[in-house]
Amino acid sequence: MKTAFNLDYDHTKKTGIGRYGIELMSAWIELGSDCELWMRRKTKSTAPLEDFPERTIKHFPFPKRITDYFWPSARALSSGITWVHSANGALLPPSRIFKQVAMIHDLGPFLYGHMKAKDDTDAWKIQIRSIAEKADCITVNSNSTMNDLLSVFPFTRDKVFLTPLGIDHFSESHETSRKQEHILTVGTVEPRKNIDGLLKAYSILLQDKEIPPLVIAGMDGFRAGEYKKLTHELGLQNKVTFTGYITDRELADLYATACCLVHPAHHEGFGFTVPEAFTWGLPVVASNTGGLGEFFSETAWMINPSEPESIANGIKLALESGVTAEQEIQRAKLKKRLTWQNCAEQTLLAMKAIDR
């Protein structure tokens, strides 16, 4: 079985979907599985991915409209490609030469469509529906995502497979500063991340006693202006900082000086921010819903994202109790279980199951 990885995402941004695509390809190579990397024309000026031999990297040729349709099948036929993997779910034109496997990361556009801009939601609905109807094999990152997928597209049952993501790329442990300065949340400022619930919870905590300031690290997204206005309405403007987009170095500095990480999202298919905080030894407050509840319930202080009082109580426990001995044990177990090698192996098994 020879696979081509269709680079349908920005590989220079190693978070979320980009992180999944890059780590899966690296694990694929470590397993010794035969593969190629198919890249768009505009990526010719970027450096090849470190783990991929340059001879296996192929760029889509010009002209665009003709070659995008015919080149994948021609390339697959000449090089023995039987499967094409799309990490971001942007399927290639149908082919008799190869089958297609795509990851669905979450069903947010169908279940939480009001939490994104309408154009964004509509575009993702079209793409996810296309995967459900046309992909030969579908992988998902959690049982939560699988259940959501089957509730919307029950006809996919025989071709959807669970391939949990890895967290072992967060293997390096970091030292935190002796001066813990703030409570930290990381993510795009948008409704799905539950910024309003977090602000209300923080306001509740301030009524009880003085607590560290809150730093919200992430670029502005849908309805970000409303949350900044809410900060003023709650009288929090001197206690809450919105950083906007920051570099990896700036984010590392924020982790190093944080008291705890709060991830109160309404919905996540998986949630890389939580295990990233583990490498800094931080206590974590996380929602008990979706992939967060499925994978991290024994490693963090879990909260109900729909109740600001619950979020406030979780933050209070994190500040007062830190990381418990039991949470440390469960974090170590989870790191051994959630590996990129396992993700690659499960993806291979899914494709072989379809081939039978």
C-alpha positions in Angstrom: 0.0 0.0 0.0 1.6 3.3 -1.1 0.0 6.5 0.1 0.2 10.1 -1.0 -0.3 12.9 1.5 -2.3 15.7 -0.1 -1.0 18.9 1.7 -4.3 20.7 1.9 -3.3 23.0 4.8 -0.7 25.6 5.7 2.2 23.4 6.9 4.0 26.5 8.3 1.4 26.7 11.1 2.0 23.7 13.3 -1.1 23.9 15.4 -4.5 22.1 15.1 -4.9 20.6 11.6 -1.4 21.5 10.5 0.1 19.8 13.6 -2.0 16.7 12.9 -0.9 16.5 9.2 2.8 17.0 9.9 3.0 14.6 12.9 1.1 11.9 11.1 3.4 12.1 8.1 6.5 11.9 10.3 5.1 8.8 12.1 4.2 7.3 8.8 7.8 7.5 7.7 9.1 6.1 11.0 6.8 3.1 10.4 8.6 2.5 7.1 5.4 2.9 5.1 5.8 3.9 1.4 4.5 7.4 0.7 4.8 10.6 -1.3 3.9 14.2 -0.4 1.8 16.2 -2.9 2.2 20.0 -2.5 0.5 22.9 -4.2 2.4 25.1 -6.7 2.7 28.1 -4.3 4.6 26.0 -1.8 7.6 25.5 -4.0 9.3 28.4 -2.3 8.9 26.9 1.1 11.4 24.5 2.6 10.4 20.8 2.4 9.3 19.1 5.6 12.3 17.8 7.5 11.3 14.2 7.6 10.3 13.9 4.0 13.0 12.9 1.5 13.0 15.6 -1.2 12.7 13.0 -4.0 9.3 12.0 -2.6 7.9 15.6 -2.7 5.9 16.3 -5.8 4.3 19.7 -6.7 1.1 20.0 -8.7 2.1 21.3 -12.2 0.7 24.2 -14.2 -1.9 24.9 -15.7 -4.1 24.8 -12.6 -7.6 23.8 -13.7 -6.5 21.0 -16.1 -3.7 19.5 -13.9 -5.7 19.7 -10.7 -8.2 17.3 -12.2 -6.0 14.9 -14.2 -2.5 15.1 -12.6 -3.4 13.2 -9.3 -4.6 10.1 -11.2 -1.7 10.2 -13.7 0.8 10.6 -10.8 -0.8 7.8 -8.8 -0.8 5.4 -11.8 2.9 6.0 -12.6 4.1 5.8 -9.0 1.8 3.0 -7.6 -0.2 5.2 -5.3 -3.4 3.5 -4.0 -4.5 5.9 -1.3 -4.5 9.7 -0.9 -4.8 11.2 2.6 -6.1 14.7 3.2 -5.6 16.0 6.7 -7.8 19.0 6.2 -10.5 17.1 4.3 -10.1 18.9 0.9 -10.7 15.9 -1.3 -9.2 15.6 -4.7 -11.3 14.8 -7.8 -12.6 11.2 -7.8 -10.3 8.7 -9.3 -10.4 5.0 -10.3 -6.7 4.8 -9.5 -6.7 5.6 -5.8 -9.0 5.7 -2.8 -9.3 8.7 -0.5 -9.1 9.0 3.3 -9.9 12.2 5.1 -10.0 13.3 8.8 -13.1 15.1 10.2 -11.9 17.0 13.2 -15.3 18.0 14.6 -18.9 18.6 13.6 -19.0 22.1 14.9 -20.4 23.7 11.7 -23.5 21.4 12.0 -23.9 21.4 15.8 -22.5 24.8 16.8 -22.8 26.7 13.5 -24.0 29.9 15.2 -20.6 30.1 16.9 -18.8 31.0 13.6 -19.4 33.5 10.9 -22.1 32.3 8.5 -19.8 32.2 5.5 -17.2 30.2 7.4 -19.9 27.8 8.7 -21.5 27.3 5.3 -18.1 26.5 3.7 -17.2 23.9 6.3 -20.6 22.3 6.0 -20.1 21.8 2.3 -16.6 20.3 2.8 -17.7 18.0 5.6 -20.7 16.8 3.7 -18.5 16.1 0.7 -16.2 14.0 2.9 -19.2 12.1 4.3 -20.5 11.4 0.8 -17.4 10.9 -1.3 -14.4 9.8 0.9 -13.7 6.0 0.9 -12.5 6.1 4.4 -13.1 8.7 7.2 -11.0 9.1 10.3 -12.0 10.9 13.5 -10.0 12.1 16.5 -12.3 11.0 19.3 -15.4 8.9 20.0 -17.2 12.3 20.6 -16.5 13.3 17.0 -17.5 9.9 15.8 -20.9 10.1 17.6 -21.5 13.6 16.3 -20.7 12.4 12.7 -23.0 9.5 12.9 -25.8 11.6 14.3 -25.6 13.9 11.3 -24.5 11.4 8.6 -25.5 7.9 9.8 -24.7 6.4 6.4 -21.0 6.8 7.1 -21.0 4.1 9.9 -19.2 1.4 7.8 -16.4 3.7 6.7 -15.5 5.8 9.8 -12.7 4.9 12.1 -11.3 6.3 15.4 -7.6 7.3 15.1 -6.8 9.2 18.3 -4.2 12.0 17.9 -0.8 12.0 19.5 0.4 14.3 22.2 4.0 13.0 22.4 5.2 15.9 20.3 4.8 17.8 23.6 7.6 15.6 25.0 9.9 18.3 26.2 9.3 19.5 29.7 9.7 23.2 30.4 10.6 25.1 33.5 8.0 27.6 34.8 9.0 30.9 36.4 9.0 31.2 40.2 6.9 34.2 39.6 3.4 33.0 38.6 1.8 36.1 37.3 -1.5 35.3 35.6 -4.3 32.9 34.7 -4.0 31.9 31.0 -6.3 30.8 28.3 -5.1 30.1 24.7 -7.2 30.2 21.6 -9.0 32.3 19.0 -11.3 34.8 20.6 -14.7 33.5 19.4 -17.9 32.0 20.8 -16.8 28.3 20.6 -14.0 29.1 23.0 -16.5 30.3 25.5 -14.8 33.6 26.2 -18.0 35.2 27.6 -18.4 32.3 30.1 -14.8 32.7 31.2 -15.2 36.4 31.7 -18.3 35.9 33.8 -16.5 33.2 35.9 -13.6 35.5 36.4 -15.9 38.3 37.6 -17.4 35.8 40.1 -14.0 35.0 41.5 -13.1 38.6 42.0 -16.1 39.1 44.2 -14.6 36.7 46.7 -10.9 37.7 46.9 -8.0 39.1 44.9 -6.8 36.7 42.2 -4.2 36.9 39.4 -5.0 38.8 36.2 -6.4 36.9 33.3 -4.6 36.8 30.0 -6.5 35.7 26.8 -3.9 34.7 24.2 -5.1 34.4 20.7 -6.1 36.3 17.6 -9.4 38.0 17.3 -12.1 35.9 15.7 -15.9 36.0 15.2 -17.6 38.4 17.6 -14.3 39.3 19.4 -15.4 42.9 19.8 -18.4 41.8 21.9 -16.2 40.0 24.4 -13.9 43.0 24.7 -17.0 45.2 25.4 -18.2 42.6 27.9 -14.9 43.0 29.8 -15.7 46.7 30.3 -19.3 46.0 31.2 -18.1 43.6 34.0 -15.5 46.1 35.2 -12.6 43.8 34.3 -10.7 46.1 31.9 -7.8 46.5 34.4 -7.6 42.8 35.1 -8.0 41.1 31.7 -5.6 41.4 28.8 -6.3 40.3 25.2 -2.9 39.7 23.5 -4.1 39.3 19.9 -1.9 37.1 17.7 1.4 36.2 19.4 4.5 34.3 18.3 5.5 30.9 19.7 8.2 32.6 21.8 5.7 35.0 23.3 3.3 32.1 24.0 6.1 30.2 25.7 6.8 33.1 28.0 3.1 33.3 28.9 3.0 29.5 29.8 6.2 29.9 31.9 4.7 32.6 34.1 1.1 31.2 34.3 -0.6 30.0 37.4 -2.9 27.7 35.5 -4.4 27.1 32.0 -8.2 27.5 31.5 -9.8 25.8 28.5 -13.5 26.3 28.9 -14.5 25.7 25.2 -18.1 24.7 24.5 -16.8 22.0 22.0 -13.5 20.5 20.9 -12.9 17.5 18.8 -9.6 16.9 20.7 -7.9 20.0 22.2 -4.1 20.3 21.9 -3.8 23.2 24.3 -4.4 21.0 27.3 -1.5 18.6 26.8 0.7 21.5 25.9 0.1 23.0 29.3 1.1 19.6 30.9 4.7 20.2 29.6 4.8 23.3 31.7 3.5 21.5 34.8 0.5 23.7 34.9 -2.8 22.8 36.6 -5.5 22.8 33.9 -9.2 23.7 34.0 -11.0 22.1 31.1 -14.6 21.5 29.9 -16.1 18.1 30.5 -17.6 18.0 27.0 -16.4 16.6 23.6 -12.8 15.4 23.2 -11.7 17.3 26.3 -13.9 15.3 28.6 -13.1 12.1 26.8 -9.3 12.3 27.0 -8.4 14.6 29.8 -11.1 14.1 32.6 -8.6 12.5 35.0 -5.7 14.9 34.3 -7.4 18.3 34.9 -10.0 20.1 36.9 -13.2 19.5 34.8 -16.0 22.1 34.5 -19.4 22.6 32.9 -18.7 25.2 30.2 -22.4 26.3 30.2 -22.2 27.4 33.9 -19.9 30.3 34.9 -20.1 29.2 38.5 -18.6 25.8 37.5 -15.8 27.5 35.6 -15.1 29.8 38.6 -15.0 26.8 40.9 -12.6 24.9 38.6 -10.2 27.9 38.5 -10.4 28.2 42.3 -9.5 24.5 42.7 -6.6 24.8 40.3 -5.2 27.9 42.1 -5.6 26.3 45.5 -4.7 22.6 44.8 -2.5 22.8 41.7 -1.7 19.5 40.0 -2.6 16.5 42.2 -0.5 13.4 42.5 -3.3 11.4 40.8 -3.5 13.9 37.9 0.3 13.6 37.4 -0.1 9.8 37.2 -2.9 10.0 34.7 -1.0 12.5 32.6 2.0 10.1 32.4 -0.3 7.2 31.3 -2.1 9.4 28.7 1.3 10.4 27.2 2.2 6.8 26.7 -1.3 6.0 25.2 -1.7 9.0 22.9 1.2 8.7 20.5 1.6 9.7 16.8 2.8 6.2 16.0 -0.5 4.8 17.3 -2.4 7.4 15.2 -0.5 6.3 12.1 -1.0 2.6 12.8 -4.7 3.0 13.4 -5.0 5.1 10.2 -3.2 2.3 8.2 -5.5 -0.3 9.8 -8.6 1.8 8.8 -7.4 1.9 5.1 -6.6 -1.8 5.1 -10.1 -2.5 6.5 -11.7 -0.7 3.5 -9.4 -2.5 1.1 -10.7 -5.9 2.3 
